[in-house]
Amino acid sequence: MDRHRRSPWTDSSLSLLARGYAWLPDLRRHHPGPVARARLMGRPAVALHGPEAVRFFYDERHVVRDGALPEPVKSTLFGHGAVHSLDGAVHRLRKAMFLSLLADPDRVRSLVRAVETVWDASVPVWAEQPRVVLLDEAARVLTEGVCRWAGVPLSDGDAEPFARDLVAMVDGFATPGPRHWRGRSARRRGEARLARLVNGVREGAVEVPTDCAVAVIARHRDADGELLAPRVAAVELLNVLRPTVAVCWFTAFVGHALHRWPENRDRLAGDDGPYAAAFAQEVRRFYPFAPFVGGRAAADLTFGDEPVGKGTLVLLDLYGQNHDPALWDDPYAFRPDRFLSRPGDLDLLVPQGGGDPATGHRCPGEAVVVGLLETLARRLARLEYTVPDQDLTISLGRMIARPSSGFVLEPVRPSGPLHAS
């Protein structure tokens, strides 16, 4: 029997871990129709795909998050009690807090400027090092920048280990073994650290700007009128810091793209703002990041004339939609110009989910991601460096995918070629 044509009663969890991003597109290809059926972690699951599926998935009458997130994901990526696990009015009130921080254009520009300042200060330091691992250095730069912006104090030498912990929370959520346990340990440390900070702010022992992320989250009151428990406040503060630092993955992908398709460098390095935005969106479409998102069927439903039973795990295929030849012309070609010639294609782009960020579960920080990618891509394109022989493989079997080497730049020394041109 074809290994993909398994009975929906056969659990596919091991196949998902082995095949990574390819698992869900393969499942759909071998189960034609609007719904592909499987079992994950002992639960019945259905996989959906396409613009209609996005609208269906982000309708809370159809799909809810309560009870959908597996414990390993809560204990690494999102945290227990996070906004991602809420529904209805409680979710909308908590989400409004994030929107006030991450969707306001002035706050977005302020965060981008904070990261730019750290990046620009780092370039002379990199020039004295024998090599730079772009993913690691971008993580540190993003950590320093977002912590300054958010009001999280960092002592000397603290940014690098905190960056490693924030990266570990993302890197370990979709895998068993050492990466997963590093992610759990990192989350415990991060939550304890930030819960102490929240308590200090509430007690007046720590002073932070009144409108910074720390202050906003520390004083937020949920639907019951109560302040968030310190540990939950820490979880939500991490849900501001962690996704910002995760832009280091995309920054490494930018380096990979500029190396593979260097014809983009001159145009990106110039002052062509629309092209920088298009380049950032094509990086988010082309490279693998979130494989899919999941929820739980809120009732007995029908999608495309196919029944979906109440409580069924509902998966929305993100990677597959971003590479669907029915939606994208030549989807496996890296072509930033597609977003200039057909700007409406942005409506099809779901690298971090879809729906309305104001009312649904779409990431409220997408403007932050795009803004950071635009400025870091332009800055990287303006640097002169060489790329040594290294493993530039990006395995679709690894979640979250990344260049195996982290993307190394060299030589980086005062007499060498790394400098801002």
N, C-alpha and C positions, 0 to 999 in steps of 0.2 A: 504494500500500500504506500502511495506517495506520502512522504513524511509530513507534508503540509495538509493532507486530506484526512486529518484525524477527526475522530468523533468529537462533537462538542462536549462530550462527557469526559474526554481525556484532558487532564490538567496541563496547561501550556506554560506554567511558570518557568520551568527549566529551559524550555525553548526560547522564551522571552529573554532570559538571562544570557543565553548563548548567542542569539541572533541580534539582540539590541534593536537598533532603529529599523532593521529590515523585517522584524517579526510581524508587525501589524500590516504593512503593505503587502507582505507575502500572504498573510492570512486572508486579506480581502481579495487578492488576485485569485486565490484558490477556492474562494467561496463567493462566486458572483452574485450580485444583488445588492440591495441597499443596506443589508445587515449581515455581518460576518459573526459567527457564534464561536465561543470558546469557553474555557474555564480557567480562572486565575486564582491561585491560592484557595482552591476548593469552591470558588463562587462562580455561578454562571455569569458570563460577560458577553456583551455585544460590542462590535466595533463599527463606528459610523465615520463618514468621510464626505467632504464637500461642503459648499456654501449652505445648502439646505440643512445639512447636519449641524453646522455651526449654529444656525438660528434655533434649531431644535434643542441642542445641547445646553445653550445658555438661557433657555426659558425655564424659570424655577418651577413652573407647573409640570415640567417634564423631568428635570434632573436636579438633584440636590447634592450637597457635599457632606452633610451630616452622615457619619458612618461609612463614608467612601474611602477616606485616606487610610492606607495601611499603617500599622504602628511603626514599621521601620522608616517610613517617609516622615511621619510626625517627629520621630526621635532624631532625625538628621536634618532634613531640609526645612520643614515648616515650623516645627515646634507644636507642643500640645496646647490647645486652646487658641490657636492662631485664627485669623480672619478667614483663612482658606477653608476651615471646617464649619463655618457658620452659614446660615440661610436666613431668608426673610428680612424682617425689620432689624433684627440684631446684626445681621451681616451688613445691611445698608448703613447703619449708624457707624459701625466700626470702619467700614470702607470709606465713609466720608472723611474720617480722620486721615487716612492715607492719601486720599485725593487732595486734601488741603495741603499736604506736604509735597506730593510728588507730581501733581498735575497742574499746579499753578505755574504759569510761564516764568514769573520772576524768580520763584524758588528753584525752578529747573536751571535757569541761567546762572543763578548763584552757585548751585552745586557744580555745574560744569566749570565755572571759573575757578572754584576751589581745587578741582582736580587738575585743571590746566596749570595752575600755579605750582603744584607739586611736581607734575611732569617736567615743566620747564626747569625747575631747580634740580631735577634728577639727571638731566642730560649731561652736564659737566662731570657729574660723579660717574656715570656710566662710561664716559670717555677715558677714565683711568683704570677701568677694569678689563681683564683679558677677554671676558665674554659676558653677555647679558642673555638670560633666559626671559624672553619677552612676557610669557604668561605670568611668571613669578614677579617680575618687576612691575608689570601692570597691576597685579593684585595689590602690591604694596602701595603704589601710587594712588589707586582707587580707595584703599583703606584710609590712608592719611587724608585724602581729600574729603571723603564722605564723613569721616569722624569730625573733622574741623567744622564742616557744614552742619552736622547733626548736633553738635555740642557734646560729643563723647571725648573726654580727655584722654590723651595718649602721652605717656612718659617717653623719655629718650629710649630708643631701641624697642619700643613696644609695638610699633606698626607692623613689623615683619612677622612676629609670632601671631599677632591677632589676624593678619591677613591669611596666614596659613590655616588658622582655625576656620575663618569664614569660607575659604576655598574648600576645606575638608567637608563642611556641611553640605555643599553642593555635590562634591565629588563622590560622596559615599552613599547617597540615598538609594541608588538603583543597582546596588551590587552587594553580594555577600562578601565576607572575608575582611581582610585588614582595612581596606578603604572605608568600609561601612563602620567598623568599630572606631576608627579615627574620627569619623563624622559624629558619632554619638558622643565621644569624649569631648570633642570640640564644642558641641552644642551645650553640654553640661557646663563647661568652663565659661562659655559666652553668656549663658543665661544667668549664672551666679554673679558674674562680673557686672552685668547690666542691671540686675535686680538690686545690687548694692547701690549702683548709681541712682536708680529711680528712688530708692529709699532716702538717699542723701539729699536729692533735690526736694523731695516732699518735706523732709525735716528741716530744710534750710541750711544743712551742713555743706552742700555743694551748690555753687552759683553757676547758672548757665543762662544764656540769652532767653528772654521770655518767649520768643517765637520759634526757637529751634526745635528739632524733632524730639529731643529728649524731653523738653518741657511740655510740648503738645501731648506726647504719649503719657507722660507722668500725670497730667491733669485730666486726661480723657475719662469721661464717665459713660458707661455702657447703658443699655436700655433700662436697666434696673436702677439707674441713678447712682450706682456705686463706682468708685475708682477701680481700675483694673488691679487685680492682685499683682504684687511686684514681679512675680515670675512671669505672668502673662504679659505685663508691660514690657518685660525684657524680651519675651518672644517676639512681640510686635516691633520693638526697636531693632531686633535682629532682622526682621522682615523688611526693614528699610536698608540696613547696612549690607546684608548678605546679597540681595539681588544686584545692588550697585557694584559690589566687588566682583560678582559673577561676570561683569562685562569684560573681565580679563580673558575669558574664553574667546569672546568675539574679537578682542584686541589681537590675540594670537592668530585668529583666523584672518584678520586684516593683514598681518605680516605674511601669512601663507599666500593670500590672494595677490599681494603686491609682488611676491617672488614668482608665483606661477604665471601671472598676467601683468608684467611690468609696464605694458602700454597704458595702464591706468594711472601710473605714478604722477606724471607731469600734470595731468588735468586735475588730479586730486590735490596735488600740492599747491595749486593756484588758488584763486579767490572765487572759484565757481561753486557757490553755495548750493544750488540745486543739484549739481553733480555729486557733491559730498553727501547730501541727503540720500540720493539714489544709490550711491555706493554702500552707504550704511545699511539700507534696506536690502540690497542684494546679498550682502554678507549674512544678514539675518535669515534670508530665504534659502540661500544656497547651502550654507554649512549646517551640520546637525547640532541642535541644542536640545530643546525639549522634544522627546519622541512622541508623546501624546499626553492628554489630560483625561482625568476620570471623574465620574460622579456616580450617583445611585438613582435608578428610576424611582420617581416619586409616587407612581401609580402604575396600574396596568396600562400600557401605552401601545401605540402603533406608529411605526416609522416606515414609510414606503410600503405600506400594506403588510409589513412584517410585525408580529407581536413582540413586545418587549415587556416582560413581566415585572411587576413591582419588586423593588429591591435588587434588580439585576445591575451589575456593574456595567456602566456605559462608558466606553472609551472613544474619544475623538482623536482621530489620526492627524497629528500636526505635521510630522515630517513627510508623510505621504501626500498630504494636500499641497505642501510647498514644492513638491516635485511631480505633480500630476500633469502629464502631457495634455490632458483634456482642459486644463486650466492655464498652463504656462507654455509658451512657445519655447521649444528646446530647453526643457527645465534643468538639464544637467550641464548646461553652459553657464559660465559666470558672465553675466551681461548687465551691468548697472544701468545701461541706457534703457532697459525695458521699463523702468519706472519713470523715465522722462517721456518716452513715446506713448506710454499707456498708463498714466497716473492712476486710473481707476483700478489697476491691478492691486493697489494697496488694500482694497477691500477683500481680496482673496488671501492676503498674507496673514498667516497665523503662527508665527514662530514662538509666541508665548501665550497662545490661546486667542479666542475671538470674543465677540459680543461687545456689549457696552460697558466700559470700565466704571461708569458712574453707578450702574445698577446691578451689574453681573459680576462674575468672578474673573474677568479679564484683568491682567496685571495693570495696576494704576500707574506704574512707573515706566511705561514704554517710552514716553517723551524723554525721560532721563536716559534710557538706554540709547535711543537714537541720537540725542544731543551729545552724549559722551562719545559714541562711536564716530560721529562726524568729526569732532575736534581731535580725537586721538588718531584717527586714520589720516587726517591732514598733517598732523605733526609727525607721524611715522613716515609718511611719504616725503616729508621735507628733510628727513635725516639721511645722511650718506653712510652706508654700512655695507659690509659684505655678509653673505650667508654661507657659512661653511657646510661641508658635507655632513648631513645628519639625517635621522629618520624623520621624514615629513609625512609619514603615513597617518591618516586619520581613519581609524577603524570604526566602522558602523557597529561592531560588536561591543564596543566600549561605551557605556553610558556613565557620565556625560563624555561625549567624544572630545578629543583634543589632538593637536599634533603631538606625536609620541615624545618628541624632544622638548615640548613646550615652546618651540621655535627660538633657536639660538641666533644671536647677532654677534659678529666679530669681524676683524679685530677692533677692539674698543680701547684705545689708548690715546694719550695726547697727540702723538704723531700720526695716529691712524685716522681712518676716514669717518668716524662717527662724530658728527656735529650737525647743528642746525644750519641748513643751507639757506 
